[in-house]
Protein backbone atom coordinates (compact mmCIF):
# COMPACT_ATOMS: atom_id res chain seq x y z
CA UNK A 1 0.00 0.00 0.00
CA UNK A 2 1.41 3.36 -1.02
CA UNK A 3 0.99 6.12 1.51
CA UNK A 4 0.74 9.75 0.65
CA UNK A 5 1.58 12.65 2.89
CA UNK A 6 0.97 16.23 1.88
CA UNK A 7 3.70 18.26 3.50
CA UNK A 8 2.27 21.55 2.22
CA UNK A 9 -1.18 21.12 3.80
CA UNK A 10 -0.36 18.58 6.53
CA UNK A 11 -2.96 16.15 5.22
CA UNK A 12 -2.24 12.58 6.25
CA UNK A 13 0.73 13.46 8.46
CA UNK A 14 -0.93 12.24 11.67
CA UNK A 15 -0.67 8.78 10.10
CA UNK A 16 3.04 9.11 9.35
CA UNK A 17 4.88 5.94 10.26
CA UNK A 18 7.93 6.29 8.02
CA UNK A 19 10.98 7.58 9.90
CA UNK A 20 12.97 7.96 6.69
CA UNK A 21 10.22 10.09 5.17
CA UNK A 22 10.31 12.41 8.22
CA UNK A 23 14.12 12.64 8.00
CA UNK A 24 13.99 13.46 4.29
CA UNK A 25 11.27 16.07 4.86
CA UNK A 26 13.36 17.64 7.62
CA UNK A 27 16.36 17.85 5.30
CA UNK A 28 14.18 19.45 2.60
CA UNK A 29 12.85 21.98 5.12
CA UNK A 30 9.24 20.91 4.64
CA UNK A 31 6.37 22.50 6.47
CA UNK A 32 4.28 20.67 9.06
CA UNK A 33 7.11 18.70 10.65
CA UNK A 34 5.61 19.26 14.11
CA UNK A 35 2.34 17.79 12.90
CA UNK A 36 4.22 14.84 11.45
CA UNK A 37 6.02 14.39 14.79
CA UNK A 38 2.61 13.69 16.34
CA UNK A 39 2.14 11.02 13.69
CA UNK A 40 5.48 9.48 14.62
CA UNK A 41 4.47 9.51 18.30
CA UNK A 42 1.30 7.61 17.42
CA UNK A 43 2.78 5.18 14.93
CA UNK A 44 6.44 4.45 15.73
CA UNK A 45 8.37 3.03 18.68
CA UNK A 46 9.27 5.79 21.14
CA UNK A 47 13.01 5.16 20.86
CA UNK A 48 12.83 5.72 17.09
CA UNK A 49 10.47 8.70 17.17
CA UNK A 50 12.19 10.48 20.05
CA UNK A 51 15.14 12.06 18.19
CA UNK A 52 12.80 13.38 15.53
CA UNK A 53 10.38 14.80 18.09
CA UNK A 54 13.34 16.50 19.80
CA UNK A 55 14.31 18.10 16.47
CA UNK A 56 10.73 19.19 15.90
CA UNK A 57 10.71 21.03 19.26
CA UNK A 58 13.46 23.23 17.83
CA UNK A 59 11.71 24.18 14.59
CA UNK A 60 11.66 27.89 13.74
CA UNK A 61 7.88 27.95 13.21
CA UNK A 62 6.10 28.63 16.52
CA UNK A 63 2.98 26.65 15.61
CA UNK A 64 4.97 23.63 14.50
CA UNK A 65 7.02 23.75 17.71
CA UNK A 66 3.71 23.70 19.60
CA UNK A 67 2.66 20.59 17.70
CA UNK A 68 6.02 19.03 18.53
CA UNK A 69 5.32 19.53 22.23
CA UNK A 70 1.92 17.95 21.67
CA UNK A 71 3.86 15.01 20.21
CA UNK A 72 5.87 14.84 23.45
CA UNK A 73 2.65 14.64 25.45
CA UNK A 74 1.22 12.07 23.08
CA UNK A 75 4.33 9.94 23.42
CA UNK A 76 4.09 10.18 27.22
CA UNK A 77 0.43 9.18 27.20
CA UNK A 78 0.96 6.23 24.87
CA UNK A 79 4.17 4.93 26.46
CA UNK A 80 3.76 5.89 30.10
CA UNK A 81 7.24 7.44 30.05
CA UNK A 82 9.61 9.38 27.81
CA UNK A 83 13.18 9.00 26.67
CA UNK A 84 15.87 10.91 28.59
CA UNK A 85 16.18 13.29 25.61
CA UNK A 86 12.48 14.15 25.68
CA UNK A 87 12.57 14.71 29.45
CA UNK A 88 15.51 17.07 28.86
CA UNK A 89 13.52 18.98 26.24
CA UNK A 90 10.71 19.43 28.75
CA UNK A 91 13.08 20.59 31.47
CA UNK A 92 14.56 23.18 29.10
CA UNK A 93 11.21 24.36 27.71
CA UNK A 94 9.37 27.42 28.90
CA UNK A 95 6.35 26.89 31.11
CA UNK A 96 3.84 27.30 28.26
CA UNK A 97 5.47 24.57 26.18
CA UNK A 98 5.62 22.21 29.14
CA UNK A 99 1.92 22.74 29.77
CA UNK A 100 1.13 21.75 26.15
CA UNK A 101 2.94 18.45 26.69
CA UNK A 102 1.32 17.89 30.10
CA UNK A 103 -2.16 18.62 28.73
CA UNK A 104 -1.60 16.24 25.81
CA UNK A 105 -0.35 13.48 28.12
CA UNK A 106 -3.38 13.85 30.40
CA UNK A 107 -5.99 13.34 27.66
Backbone torsions as a table, in degrees:
resi	resn	phi	psi	omega
1	UNK	NA	126.7	178.5
2	UNK	-87.7	132.1	179.0
3	UNK	-105.1	148.5	-179.1
4	UNK	-128.4	129.5	177.0
5	UNK	-121.6	133.8	179.2
6	UNK	-103.3	100.7	-177.0
7	UNK	-68.4	-28.1	-178.9
8	UNK	-70.9	-41.1	-177.1
9	UNK	-101.7	-18.5	-176.4
10	UNK	89.0	-3.8	-177.6
11	UNK	-61.2	129.6	177.1
12	UNK	85.3	-8.3	-173.2
13	UNK	-71.6	-21.8	175.8
14	UNK	-69.0	-14.2	176.1
15	UNK	-97.7	5.6	-176.6
16	UNK	-61.5	126.7	178.5
17	UNK	-133.2	16.2	-176.0
18	UNK	-113.2	102.3	-177.7
19	UNK	-61.6	-39.4	178.8
20	UNK	-63.8	-36.3	177.2
21	UNK	-65.4	-41.6	177.6
22	UNK	-63.6	-44.9	179.9
23	UNK	-59.7	-44.7	179.8
24	UNK	-64.7	-40.9	178.6
25	UNK	-64.5	-38.5	177.5
26	UNK	-62.1	-45.8	179.6
27	UNK	-62.7	-34.6	179.1
28	UNK	-78.6	-11.4	-177.9
29	UNK	74.4	33.3	-178.7
30	UNK	-64.1	159.5	173.6
31	UNK	-81.0	166.8	171.4
32	UNK	66.7	26.5	178.2
33	UNK	-68.6	-31.4	176.2
34	UNK	-66.0	-41.8	176.0
35	UNK	-60.4	-44.9	179.7
36	UNK	-65.0	-30.3	176.9
37	UNK	-63.3	-34.3	175.1
38	UNK	-62.9	-43.1	176.9
39	UNK	-57.8	-43.4	178.1
40	UNK	-62.5	-40.0	179.0
41	UNK	-61.2	-38.2	179.2
42	UNK	-73.7	-34.8	-163.6
43	UNK	-116.0	-3.7	-176.1
44	UNK	-127.8	156.5	174.5
45	UNK	-58.9	141.3	-176.4
46	UNK	-54.5	-42.4	-177.7
47	UNK	-61.9	-31.8	179.0
48	UNK	-81.6	-39.0	-177.7
49	UNK	-75.8	-30.7	-172.6
50	UNK	-51.3	-51.2	-178.2
51	UNK	-62.7	-29.9	179.5
52	UNK	-75.6	-38.1	176.5
53	UNK	-64.6	-41.2	176.6
54	UNK	-57.1	-47.8	179.0
55	UNK	-60.4	-38.9	-179.0
56	UNK	-65.5	-30.1	178.6
57	UNK	-69.8	-8.0	-179.6
58	UNK	-110.4	9.7	180.0
59	UNK	-63.1	149.9	-179.8
60	UNK	-70.5	-27.0	-178.1
61	UNK	-78.7	121.1	-176.8
62	UNK	-57.5	-45.8	-179.2
63	UNK	-62.7	-43.3	-179.4
64	UNK	-67.9	-34.3	173.3
65	UNK	-62.1	-39.9	177.2
66	UNK	-60.3	-42.9	177.2
67	UNK	-64.5	-34.7	177.8
68	UNK	-63.1	-39.4	177.1
69	UNK	-70.0	-30.2	171.2
70	UNK	-63.5	-37.4	176.3
71	UNK	-62.3	-38.1	177.4
72	UNK	-60.9	-47.9	178.6
73	UNK	-62.8	-39.1	177.6
74	UNK	-62.4	-44.7	178.8
75	UNK	-61.4	-40.7	179.0
76	UNK	-63.9	-43.8	-179.2
77	UNK	-64.0	-43.5	-176.2
78	UNK	-74.6	-30.7	-173.5
79	UNK	-107.7	-12.4	-179.4
80	UNK	75.8	-0.4	179.7
81	UNK	-166.1	172.6	177.7
82	UNK	-126.0	169.1	173.6
83	UNK	-76.7	159.4	176.5
84	UNK	-55.0	-36.5	-179.7
85	UNK	-65.4	-39.5	179.0
86	UNK	-71.8	-36.6	173.7
87	UNK	-61.0	-40.0	179.0
88	UNK	-63.1	-41.6	177.3
89	UNK	-58.9	-43.5	179.8
90	UNK	-66.0	-39.9	178.4
91	UNK	-63.1	-35.4	-177.2
92	UNK	-83.6	-15.9	-174.5
93	UNK	-76.5	154.6	174.3
94	UNK	-70.4	164.5	-173.7
95	UNK	-56.8	-39.9	-180.0
96	UNK	-62.1	-41.6	178.8
97	UNK	-67.9	-40.5	178.2
98	UNK	-61.3	-39.7	-178.1
99	UNK	-66.5	-32.9	175.4
100	UNK	-60.4	-45.8	-179.4
101	UNK	-66.9	-41.0	-180.0
102	UNK	-65.2	-44.3	179.1
103	UNK	-62.1	-40.7	179.1
104	UNK	-65.9	-37.7	-177.4
105	UNK	-74.4	-20.6	-177.8
106	UNK	-85.8	-15.5	-176.7
107	UNK	-84.5	NA	NA
